[in-house]
Amino acid sequence: MAVDYTVIVVYLAGMLAMGWWGMRRAKSKSDFLVAGRRLGPVMYSGTMAAIVLGGASTIGGVGLGYQYGLSGAWMVFTIGLGLLALSVFFSARIARLKVYTVSEMLDLRYGGRAGVISGVVMWAYTLMLAVTSTIAYATIFDVLFDMNRTLAIILGGSIVVAYSTLGGMWSITLTDMVQFVVKTIGVLLLLLPIAVVKAGGFSEMKAKLPTEYFDPLGIGGETIFTYVLIYTFGMLIGQDIWQRVFTARNDRTAKWGGTVAGTYCLVYALAGAVIGTAAKVMYPKLPSADAAFATIVKDELPVGVRGLVLAAALAAVMSTSSGALIACATVANNDIWSRLRGAVQRDAGDEHDEVKGNRAFILVMGIAVICTAIALNNVVEALTVAYNLLVGGLLVPILGGLLWKRGTVHGALASVVVGGVAVIGLMATYGILANEPVYYGLLLSLAAYVIVSLATPATDAVVLATWRERLAGRDAEPQSEPVPVHQ
């Protein structure tokens, strides 16, 4: 394992080095939070694909393939569909708004007063997303070093917190680009063909497994529908995703770069399902489906290649973890703390102090994420709570604000409160993993939004005029000092 250890150590050291380099680039709030809004199509596509394809998409995607066969691709496939929908229909308008958070968008659209409540919901979502990614370090480091779970979480989490705190979005962008390349080589180009060959090829896989393993809808129509509600719609409104859209150099980059990333996700989804199906042939009696990835890597891959594929798994986890962490800290600082302390103009003041403040929030949120990850055990439940709150509480007011000009701030607030409370209450009634909470919560949120909006005065014409100007890109924030554009 010495060669494998060397590959992993070099990879981790490289992540920290890029964090240090990114610190020298982060001179302003825009640099630190959204990479100066200067990413070209190549870097934008790579980093967007990296953040949406995390540990759940890699380890969990292979596990679903082990359990259900090719239809196990649907979870990651719906993530790709969500990213495609966001990129094609909404990303250009989102990029032109020149804001930092989803809550700032809601305030701009509705004329204020929606920010704190929506910020709390978004903060809870991003915190739990970061926690679930951080827990995944325990699985990977256990395979690598037979490491204690708590120590593994502290080690992996500390590296992500370190490079994210140092350079903000610049560091995360650079590390995500490396992680995208490592994932592509490790999972698509190495693990996928090796797994198929070791299983005897597709003909042998079909001969040894039940026919439902090759049924595209074998996982069940209701499960697929739930995935669409949670993950496809979740991609449309998550702060972690929007914050990457804000990094695009222009709306064309956001649209076409995101389309490339979404297409990559569809390929990645199928690859994970095929790897899991191959693992079922080789190891039909594993105690847990989620152990399929680690088992096939540990037992079937040659020295060196094994280290690279495990580095790919680390890359998948780290990209999602760092993206969720900076999103969590951005929401906590800009949407909650700044508003509660009565800051009227958050963008005013010394830019260096803005960077220091956001850096401090990343550090604090990072420590909170590590501590929460150590305390929790069930990743799936934590992730389900996060997405149920996000979709049930924020999907309607966000998409309503983009698509329906009659929506009002009172309707938005009612939608957030009714949807969020309904989801929490229904999870307590039906169970966290039940489908009913997100179904009924979303319907109640929509009903509250429409009824209250129609029953209250329309949004002020001046607010809507300002909103339309921003959507058209005619009232953008001033850009920081020009620097070479990164492709």
C-alpha positions as CSV (number, residue, x, y, z in Angstrom):
1,M,0.0,0.0,0.0
2,A,3.0,2.3,0.2
3,V,2.5,3.5,-3.4
4,D,-1.2,4.1,-2.7
5,Y,-0.4,6.0,0.4
6,T,2.0,8.2,-1.5
7,V,-0.6,9.0,-4.1
8,I,-3.1,10.1,-1.4
9,V,-0.6,12.1,0.6
10,V,0.6,14.0,-2.6
11,Y,-3.0,14.7,-3.5
12,L,-3.9,16.1,0.0
13,A,-0.7,18.2,0.1
14,G,-1.6,19.6,-3.3
15,M,-5.1,20.6,-2.0
16,L,-3.4,22.6,0.8
17,A,-0.9,24.2,-1.6
18,M,-3.7,25.4,-3.8
19,G,-5.5,26.8,-0.8
20,W,-2.3,28.9,0.0
21,W,-2.1,30.0,-3.6
22,G,-5.8,31.0,-3.7
23,M,-5.3,33.1,-0.6
24,R,-3.0,35.4,-2.6
25,R,-5.8,35.9,-5.2
26,A,-8.6,36.7,-2.8
27,K,-8.3,40.4,-2.4
28,S,-11.9,41.4,-2.3
29,K,-15.3,40.1,-1.2
30,S,-16.1,39.3,-4.8
31,D,-12.8,37.4,-5.2
32,F,-13.4,35.5,-2.0
33,L,-17.0,34.5,-2.4
34,V,-17.5,34.2,-6.2
35,A,-13.9,34.1,-7.6
36,G,-14.3,37.6,-8.9
37,R,-17.1,36.4,-11.3
38,R,-14.4,35.7,-13.8
39,L,-14.5,32.0,-14.6
40,G,-14.3,31.0,-18.3
41,P,-16.2,28.0,-19.7
42,V,-13.6,25.3,-19.1
43,M,-13.0,26.1,-15.4
44,Y,-16.7,26.8,-14.9
45,S,-17.8,23.4,-16.4
46,G,-15.2,21.5,-14.4
47,T,-15.9,23.1,-11.1
48,M,-19.7,22.9,-11.5
49,A,-19.5,19.2,-12.2
50,A,-17.2,18.7,-9.3
51,I,-19.5,20.3,-6.7
52,V,-22.6,18.4,-7.7
53,L,-20.9,15.0,-7.9
54,G,-19.9,14.3,-4.3
55,G,-19.6,11.3,-2.1
56,A,-23.3,10.4,-2.4
57,S,-23.0,10.4,-6.1
58,T,-19.8,8.3,-6.1
59,I,-20.0,5.9,-3.2
60,G,-23.8,6.1,-3.0
61,G,-24.3,5.8,-6.7
62,V,-22.2,2.7,-6.9
63,G,-24.2,1.3,-3.9
64,L,-27.5,1.9,-5.7
65,G,-26.1,0.1,-8.7
66,Y,-25.2,-2.8,-6.4
67,Q,-28.7,-2.9,-5.0
68,Y,-30.8,-2.1,-8.1
69,G,-28.6,-2.5,-11.1
70,L,-28.6,0.0,-14.0
71,S,-31.7,1.8,-12.6
72,G,-29.5,2.7,-9.6
73,A,-28.3,5.5,-11.9
74,W,-31.5,7.5,-11.4
75,M,-30.4,9.4,-8.3
76,V,-27.3,10.9,-9.9
77,F,-29.2,11.1,-13.3
78,T,-31.8,13.4,-11.7
79,I,-29.0,15.6,-10.3
80,G,-27.7,16.0,-13.9
81,L,-31.2,16.8,-15.2
82,G,-31.5,19.5,-12.5
83,L,-28.2,21.0,-13.5
84,L,-29.2,21.0,-17.2
85,A,-32.5,22.6,-16.4
86,L,-30.8,25.3,-14.3
87,S,-28.2,26.0,-17.0
88,V,-30.6,26.1,-19.9
89,F,-33.5,28.0,-18.4
90,F,-32.3,30.0,-15.4
91,S,-28.5,30.4,-15.1
92,A,-28.2,33.4,-17.5
93,R,-30.7,35.4,-15.5
94,I,-29.2,34.3,-12.2
95,A,-25.7,35.3,-13.3
96,R,-26.9,38.7,-14.4
97,L,-28.3,39.5,-10.9
98,K,-24.8,40.0,-9.5
99,V,-25.8,38.9,-6.0
100,Y,-24.0,36.6,-3.5
101,T,-26.9,34.6,-2.0
102,V,-30.3,33.2,-2.9
103,S,-31.8,35.3,-0.1
104,E,-30.4,38.5,-1.7
105,M,-32.2,37.5,-4.8
106,L,-35.4,37.1,-2.9
107,D,-35.0,40.5,-1.3
108,L,-34.3,42.1,-4.7
109,R,-37.3,40.5,-6.2
110,Y,-39.8,41.0,-3.4
111,G,-38.5,44.3,-1.9
112,G,-36.9,43.0,1.3
113,R,-38.1,41.2,4.4
114,A,-37.7,37.7,3.0
115,G,-34.0,37.4,3.6
116,V,-33.6,36.3,7.2
117,I,-36.2,33.5,7.2
118,S,-35.1,32.1,3.8
119,G,-31.5,32.5,5.0
120,V,-32.1,30.3,8.0
121,V,-33.7,27.6,5.8
122,M,-30.8,27.8,3.3
123,W,-28.2,27.8,6.1
124,A,-29.7,24.6,7.6
125,Y,-29.6,22.9,4.2
126,T,-26.0,23.9,3.4
127,L,-24.9,22.9,6.9
128,M,-26.4,19.4,6.6
129,L,-25.0,19.0,3.1
130,A,-21.5,19.8,4.3
131,V,-22.0,17.4,7.3
132,T,-23.0,14.5,5.1
133,S,-20.0,15.0,2.8
134,T,-17.7,15.2,5.8
135,I,-19.0,12.0,7.3
136,A,-18.0,10.2,4.1
137,Y,-14.3,10.8,4.9
138,A,-14.7,8.0,7.5
139,T,-15.5,5.4,4.9
140,I,-12.5,6.4,2.6
141,F,-9.9,6.7,5.3
142,D,-11.0,3.5,6.9
143,V,-10.2,1.7,3.6
144,L,-6.9,3.5,3.3
145,F,-5.5,3.5,6.8
146,D,-8.0,1.5,8.9
147,M,-8.5,4.8,10.8
148,N,-10.8,5.6,13.7
149,R,-14.0,7.2,12.4
150,T,-13.7,10.4,14.5
151,L,-10.0,10.8,13.5
152,A,-10.9,10.3,9.8
153,I,-13.6,13.0,9.9
154,I,-11.2,15.4,11.7
155,L,-8.4,14.8,9.2
156,G,-10.5,15.1,6.0
157,G,-12.6,17.9,7.4
158,S,-9.6,19.9,8.5
159,I,-8.0,19.8,5.1
160,V,-11.2,21.2,3.4
161,V,-11.6,23.8,6.1
162,A,-8.0,24.9,5.8
163,Y,-7.9,25.5,2.0
164,S,-11.5,26.9,2.0
165,T,-10.6,29.4,4.8
166,L,-7.4,30.5,3.1
167,G,-8.5,31.3,-0.3
168,G,-12.3,31.1,-0.4
169,M,-13.9,30.5,-3.8
170,W,-10.5,30.9,-5.6
171,S,-9.0,28.0,-3.6
172,I,-12.1,25.9,-4.0
173,T,-12.3,26.6,-7.7
174,L,-8.7,25.5,-8.2
175,T,-9.0,22.4,-6.1
176,D,-12.3,21.5,-7.7
177,M,-10.7,21.6,-11.1
178,V,-8.1,19.2,-10.0
179,Q,-10.7,17.0,-8.3
180,F,-12.7,17.0,-11.5
181,V,-9.7,15.6,-13.5
182,V,-8.9,13.1,-10.8
183,K,-12.6,11.9,-10.7
184,T,-12.7,11.6,-14.4
185,I,-9.5,9.5,-14.6
186,G,-10.1,7.5,-11.4
187,V,-13.8,6.6,-11.9
188,L,-14.6,6.8,-15.6
189,L,-11.3,5.8,-17.2
190,L,-10.0,3.3,-14.7
191,L,-12.5,1.9,-12.3
192,L,-15.4,1.5,-14.8
193,P,-13.6,-0.6,-17.4
194,I,-11.6,-2.6,-14.8
195,A,-14.8,-3.4,-12.9
196,V,-16.6,-4.6,-16.1
197,V,-13.6,-6.7,-17.1
198,K,-13.3,-8.3,-13.7
199,A,-17.0,-9.2,-13.7
200,G,-16.5,-11.0,-16.9
201,G,-18.1,-8.4,-19.3
202,F,-21.7,-7.5,-19.8
203,S,-22.7,-10.9,-21.1
204,E,-21.5,-12.6,-17.9
205,M,-23.2,-9.9,-15.8
206,K,-26.5,-10.5,-17.6
207,A,-26.1,-14.3,-17.1
208,K,-25.5,-14.1,-13.4
209,L,-27.9,-11.4,-12.3
210,P,-31.7,-11.2,-12.4
211,T,-33.3,-9.5,-15.4
212,E,-34.6,-6.6,-13.2
213,Y,-30.9,-5.5,-12.8
214,F,-31.0,-4.4,-16.4
215,D,-34.5,-2.8,-16.3
216,P,-34.1,1.0,-16.6
217,L,-37.1,1.5,-14.3
218,G,-36.3,-1.3,-11.9
219,I,-35.8,1.0,-9.0
220,G,-39.5,2.0,-9.1
221,G,-41.5,4.9,-10.6
222,E,-42.3,6.4,-7.2
223,T,-38.7,6.5,-6.2
224,I,-37.7,8.1,-9.5
225,F,-40.4,10.7,-9.1
226,T,-39.2,11.5,-5.5
227,Y,-35.6,11.8,-6.8
228,V,-36.8,14.3,-9.4
229,L,-38.6,16.4,-6.7
230,I,-35.7,16.4,-4.3
231,Y,-32.6,16.4,-6.5
232,T,-33.7,17.9,-9.8
233,F,-35.6,20.8,-8.2
234,G,-33.0,21.0,-5.4
235,M,-30.3,21.7,-8.1
236,L,-32.4,24.7,-9.2
237,I,-32.4,26.6,-5.9
238,G,-29.4,25.5,-3.7
239,Q,-27.1,28.2,-2.5
240,D,-24.1,25.9,-3.1
241,I,-25.1,25.6,-6.8
242,W,-26.1,29.3,-7.3
243,Q,-22.8,30.5,-5.8
244,R,-21.1,28.6,-8.6
245,V,-23.3,30.2,-11.2
246,F,-22.3,33.6,-9.7
247,T,-18.6,32.8,-10.6
248,A,-19.3,32.7,-14.4
249,R,-17.7,35.3,-16.5
250,N,-20.9,36.0,-18.3
251,D,-24.4,34.6,-18.8
252,R,-23.2,32.6,-21.9
253,T,-20.6,30.9,-19.9
254,A,-23.2,30.0,-17.2
255,K,-25.6,28.6,-19.7
256,W,-23.3,26.5,-21.9
257,G,-20.7,25.6,-19.3
258,G,-23.4,24.3,-17.0
259,T,-24.9,22.3,-19.9
260,V,-21.6,20.6,-20.4
261,A,-21.4,19.9,-16.7
262,G,-24.9,18.5,-16.6
263,T,-24.2,16.2,-19.5
264,Y,-21.1,14.9,-17.7
265,C,-23.3,14.1,-14.7
266,L,-25.5,11.9,-16.8
267,V,-22.5,9.9,-18.0
268,Y,-21.2,9.7,-14.4
269,A,-24.6,8.4,-13.2
270,L,-24.5,5.5,-15.7
271,A,-20.9,4.7,-14.8
272,G,-21.6,4.4,-11.1
273,A,-24.6,2.1,-11.7
274,V,-22.5,-0.2,-14.0
275,I,-19.7,-0.3,-11.5
276,G,-22.2,-1.3,-8.8
277,T,-23.8,-3.9,-11.0
278,A,-20.3,-5.4,-11.7
279,A,-19.6,-5.5,-7.9
280,K,-22.8,-7.4,-7.4
281,V,-21.5,-10.2,-9.7
282,M,-18.1,-10.3,-7.9
283,Y,-19.4,-9.8,-4.3
284,P,-23.1,-11.0,-4.1
285,K,-23.2,-11.2,-0.3
286,L,-21.8,-7.8,0.9
287,P,-23.3,-6.7,4.2
288,S,-24.1,-3.2,2.9
289,A,-24.6,-1.9,-0.6
290,D,-22.6,1.2,0.3
291,A,-19.6,-1.1,0.9
292,A,-19.5,-2.0,-2.8
293,F,-17.2,0.9,-3.9
294,A,-14.6,0.4,-1.2
295,T,-14.6,-3.4,-1.6
296,I,-14.1,-3.4,-5.3
297,V,-11.4,-0.8,-5.1
298,K,-9.5,-2.5,-2.3
299,D,-9.7,-6.1,-3.7
300,E,-9.6,-5.7,-7.5
301,L,-7.4,-2.7,-8.4
302,P,-3.6,-2.9,-8.8
303,V,-1.2,-0.9,-6.7
304,G,-1.1,2.8,-7.7
305,V,-4.3,2.6,-9.5
306,R,-6.1,1.8,-6.2
307,G,-4.5,5.0,-4.7
308,L,-5.7,7.1,-7.7
309,V,-9.3,5.8,-7.5
310,L,-9.4,6.4,-3.7
311,A,-8.1,9.9,-4.4
312,A,-11.0,10.2,-6.9
313,A,-13.4,9.3,-4.1
314,L,-11.7,11.8,-1.8
315,A,-12.0,14.4,-4.6
316,A,-15.7,13.7,-5.0
317,V,-16.3,14.2,-1.2
318,M,-14.0,17.2,-0.9
319,S,-15.6,19.1,-3.8
320,T,-19.1,18.9,-2.4
321,S,-17.9,19.5,1.1
322,S,-16.0,22.6,0.3
323,G,-18.8,24.0,-1.9
324,A,-21.4,23.4,0.8
325,L,-19.0,24.9,3.5
326,I,-18.5,28.2,1.7
327,A,-22.2,28.4,0.9
328,C,-23.1,27.8,4.5
329,A,-20.6,30.5,5.7
330,T,-21.8,33.0,3.1
331,V,-25.4,32.6,4.1
332,A,-24.6,32.7,7.8
333,N,-22.6,35.9,7.4
334,N,-24.5,37.8,4.6
335,D,-28.1,36.7,5.2
336,I,-28.3,36.1,9.0
337,W,-25.5,37.7,11.0
338,S,-25.3,41.0,9.0
339,R,-29.1,41.4,9.0
340,L,-29.4,40.6,12.7
341,R,-26.8,43.1,13.7
342,G,-28.6,45.8,11.7
343,A,-26.1,46.2,8.8
344,V,-27.9,48.3,6.3
345,Q,-25.3,48.2,3.6
346,R,-23.3,45.0,3.7
347,D,-21.2,45.8,0.7
348,A,-19.9,49.1,2.1
349,G,-16.7,49.4,4.0
350,D,-13.2,48.1,3.7
351,E,-12.9,45.2,1.3
352,H,-10.1,43.6,3.3
353,D,-12.3,43.5,6.4
354,E,-15.0,41.9,4.2
355,V,-12.6,39.1,3.3
356,K,-11.5,38.7,6.9
357,G,-15.1,38.5,8.1
358,N,-16.0,35.9,5.5
359,R,-12.8,33.9,6.2
360,A,-13.7,33.8,9.9
361,F,-17.2,32.6,9.2
362,I,-15.8,29.7,7.0
363,L,-13.5,28.7,9.9
364,V,-16.3,28.8,12.5
365,M,-18.8,27.0,10.2
366,G,-16.1,24.4,9.3
367,I,-15.6,23.6,13.0
368,A,-19.3,23.3,13.5
369,V,-19.6,20.9,10.5
370,I,-16.8,18.7,11.8
371,C,-18.3,18.5,15.3
372,T,-21.8,17.7,13.9
373,A,-20.4,15.1,11.6
374,I,-18.7,13.3,14.5
375,A,-22.0,13.3,16.4
376,L,-24.2,12.0,13.6
377,N,-24.3,8.5,12.1
378,N,-27.0,8.3,9.5
379,V,-25.9,10.1,6.3
380,V,-29.0,9.4,4.3
381,E,-31.4,10.8,6.9
382,A,-29.4,13.9,7.3
383,L,-29.3,14.5,3.6
384,T,-33.0,13.8,3.2
385,V,-33.8,16.4,6.0
386,A,-31.6,18.9,4.1
387,Y,-33.3,18.5,0.7
388,N,-36.8,18.2,2.1
389,L,-36.4,21.6,3.9
390,L,-34.8,23.2,0.8
391,V,-37.4,22.0,-1.7
392,G,-40.4,22.2,0.6
393,G,-39.5,25.7,2.0
394,L,-37.8,27.6,-0.8
395,L,-38.6,26.1,-4.2
396,V,-41.9,27.8,-4.7
397,P,-40.9,31.4,-3.7
398,I,-37.7,31.2,-5.7
399,L,-39.2,29.9,-8.9
400,G,-42.3,32.0,-8.4
401,G,-40.2,35.1,-8.1
402,L,-38.4,34.2,-11.4
403,L,-41.6,33.2,-13.3
404,W,-44.6,35.0,-11.8
405,K,-44.6,38.8,-11.5
406,R,-47.8,38.8,-9.2
407,G,-45.9,37.0,-6.4
408,T,-45.5,39.2,-3.3
409,V,-43.2,39.3,-0.3
410,H,-46.1,38.2,1.9
411,G,-46.7,35.3,-0.4
412,A,-43.0,34.4,-0.3
413,L,-42.8,34.5,3.5
414,A,-46.0,32.5,3.9
415,S,-44.6,29.9,1.4
416,V,-41.3,29.5,3.2
417,V,-43.0,29.2,6.7
418,V,-45.9,26.9,5.6
419,G,-43.7,24.7,3.5
420,G,-40.9,24.4,6.1
421,V,-43.2,23.8,9.0
422,A,-45.2,21.3,7.0
423,V,-42.1,19.3,5.9
424,I,-40.9,19.1,9.5
425,G,-44.2,18.1,10.9
426,L,-44.8,15.5,8.1
427,M,-41.3,14.0,8.6
428,A,-42.2,13.6,12.3
429,T,-45.5,11.9,11.3
430,Y,-44.5,9.7,8.4
431,G,-40.7,9.3,9.0
432,I,-37.7,11.1,7.7
433,L,-37.2,8.8,4.7
434,A,-40.9,8.8,3.6
435,N,-42.0,10.4,0.4
436,E,-45.1,12.2,1.8
437,P,-43.3,15.1,3.5
438,V,-41.8,16.6,0.3
439,Y,-45.0,15.9,-1.7
440,Y,-47.4,17.5,0.7
441,G,-45.0,20.2,1.9
442,L,-44.4,21.4,-1.6
443,L,-48.2,21.5,-2.4
444,L,-48.9,23.4,0.8
445,S,-46.1,25.8,0.0
446,L,-47.5,26.5,-3.4
447,A,-51.0,27.0,-2.1
448,A,-49.8,29.5,0.5
449,Y,-47.7,31.4,-2.1
450,V,-50.5,31.8,-4.6
451,I,-53.3,32.5,-2.1
452,V,-51.4,35.0,0.0
453,S,-49.9,36.7,-3.1
454,L,-53.3,37.2,-4.6
455,A,-54.8,38.4,-1.3
456,T,-52.1,41.1,-0.7
457,P,-51.1,44.2,-2.7
458,A,-48.9,43.6,-5.7
459,T,-45.1,44.2,-5.4
460,D,-44.2,47.9,-5.8
461,A,-43.6,48.9,-9.4
462,V,-40.3,50.5,-8.5
463,V,-39.1,47.2,-7.0
464,L,-40.2,45.2,-10.1
465,A,-38.5,47.8,-12.4
466,T,-35.2,47.4,-10.4
467,W,-35.6,43.6,-10.6
468,R,-36.1,43.7,-14.4
469,E,-33.1,46.0,-14.8
470,R,-30.9,43.5,-12.9
471,L,-32.3,40.5,-14.7
472,A,-31.3,42.3,-18.0
473,G,-27.8,42.9,-16.7
474,R,-28.2,46.7,-16.8
475,D,-27.6,47.4,-13.1
476,A,-24.6,45.3,-12.2
477,E,-22.3,45.8,-9.3
478,P,-18.9,47.4,-10.2
479,Q,-16.3,44.8,-11.0
480,S,-13.0,44.6,-9.1
481,E,-9.7,45.5,-10.7
482,P,-9.2,43.7,-14.0
483,V,-7.1,40.6,-14.0
484,P,-6.5,37.9,-16.7
485,V,-9.5,35.8,-17.5
486,H,-9.1,32.1,-16.5
487,Q,-10.2,29.6,-19.0
